[in-house]
Amino acid sequence: WGIDLDYKTPKTGEGQIRTYYMNERNITSDHFYEERPSPTIEKERFGVEWRHKWEIDTRTDAILQYVKLSDSRFLKDYFEREFEEDSSPQTFFLWTRALPLGILSFETDARVNRFESKVERLPEISYNLSNQELWGTGLFFRDVTTYSNLTSKLPSPSEDRSKTMRVDSDNELSYPMKVGFIEMRPFVGGRNTYYSRTGNPEQNGAVRGIFRTGANLSTKFYRV
C-alpha cells in the first residue's frame, strides 16, 4: 500500500509526498501450491519521498527533498524508471537569495539512508559573484567563495567518520576585447582552499592554492 499526495499552500509553496510499503514474502518453492522446503522469508520494505518548493519572494527560493529507503535495492526492484533517472536520490535543503551583486546560498545535505556512503554538508554556505565590470574600466571580476562543514560517512555497519571544515575561494580577473574579427579574453586568477583537517594530521590547517592565467580566443563564421 502507499499514499501519494500533491499539495499547494497559499503562502509556503507546494510539494509532493509519496509513500510505498509492502511486507515482502519470498516463498522457498517454485510454485505457491507446492510444499515449501523451508519457512517463508518475510521482509518489510518501504520508501518515503517528500519534495517541497517555496518561492519566498521574487529574490528568495527554498527547496527541500527528503528520501528514506529501506534498502539499496528498493528502487531497482519496484521503481525501475526512477532508479534509472537517479539511482541514489539525495536528502537536502537549499535556500538561495539573489543579491544586488551575486547569489547567496545555504545548503544542508545529510545522509538519511545508512546503507549509502555519503559526504554530509552541515552546512554549506556559498556566495557566487558572476562577472561584474569594475568601475567602467573594462575589467571584469568574478568570485565563488564557499564554506563547508564536511563529514564523510561509510556505509553501515561501519561507523568510520572523517570530518573537516573547508573554505574555498575561486576568483578571476579578465579583460574582454576584440582584435579584428577575433574575440579575445585574457585572464588571471587563482583558487585557495583551507582545510581544518587533512588525511595527514601534520598538515591540519593547510591552505592549498593554485595560480592560473591565459586567454580565450573565439570567433564566428556564418552565412544565412
Secondary structure as the mmCIF struct_conf table of DSSP 4:
data_model
#
loop_
_struct_conf.conf_type_id
_struct_conf.id
_struct_conf.beg_label_comp_id
_struct_conf.beg_label_asym_id
_struct_conf.beg_label_seq_id
_struct_conf.end_label_comp_id
_struct_conf.end_label_asym_id
_struct_conf.end_label_seq_id
STRN STRN1 ASP A 4 LYS A 8
BEND BEND1 PRO A 10 THR A 12
STRN STRN2 GLU A 14 ASN A 26
BEND BEND2 THR A 28 HIS A 31
TURN_TY1_P TURN_TY1_P1 PHE A 32 TYR A 33
BEND BEND3 GLU A 34 GLU A 34
HELX_LH_PP_P HELX_LH_PP_P1 GLU A 35 ARG A 36
BEND BEND4 PRO A 37 SER A 38
HELX_LH_PP_P HELX_LH_PP_P2 PRO A 39 THR A 40
STRN STRN3 ILE A 41 ASP A 57
TURN_TY1_P TURN_TY1_P2 THR A 58 ARG A 59
STRN STRN4 THR A 60 LEU A 69
BEND BEND5 SER A 70 ASP A 71
TURN_TY1_P TURN_TY1_P3 SER A 72 ARG A 73
HELX_RH_AL_P HELX_RH_AL_P1 PHE A 74 TYR A 78
HELX_RH_AL_P HELX_RH_AL_P2 GLU A 80 GLU A 85
BEND BEND6 SER A 87 SER A 88
STRN STRN5 THR A 91 ALA A 98
BEND BEND7 PRO A 100 GLY A 102
STRN STRN6 ILE A 103 ALA A 110
TURN_TY1_P TURN_TY1_P4 ARG A 114 PHE A 115
BEND BEND8 GLU A 116 GLU A 116
STRN STRN7 LYS A 118 GLU A 133
TURN_TY1_P TURN_TY1_P5 TRP A 135 GLY A 136
BEND BEND9 THR A 137 GLY A 138
STRN STRN8 PHE A 140 LYS A 153
HELX_LH_PP_P HELX_LH_PP_P3 LEU A 154 PRO A 155
TURN_TY1_P TURN_TY1_P6 SER A 156 PRO A 157
STRN STRN9 ARG A 161 SER A 174
STRN STRN10 MET A 177 VAL A 179
TURN_TY1_P TURN_TY1_P7 GLY A 180 PHE A 181
STRN STRN11 ILE A 182 TYR A 195
BEND BEND10 SER A 196 SER A 196
BEND BEND11 GLY A 199 ASN A 200
HELX_RH_3T_P HELX_RH_3T_P1 PRO A 201 GLN A 203
TURN_TY1_P TURN_TY1_P8 ASN A 204 GLY A 205
STRN STRN12 ALA A 206 SER A 218
#
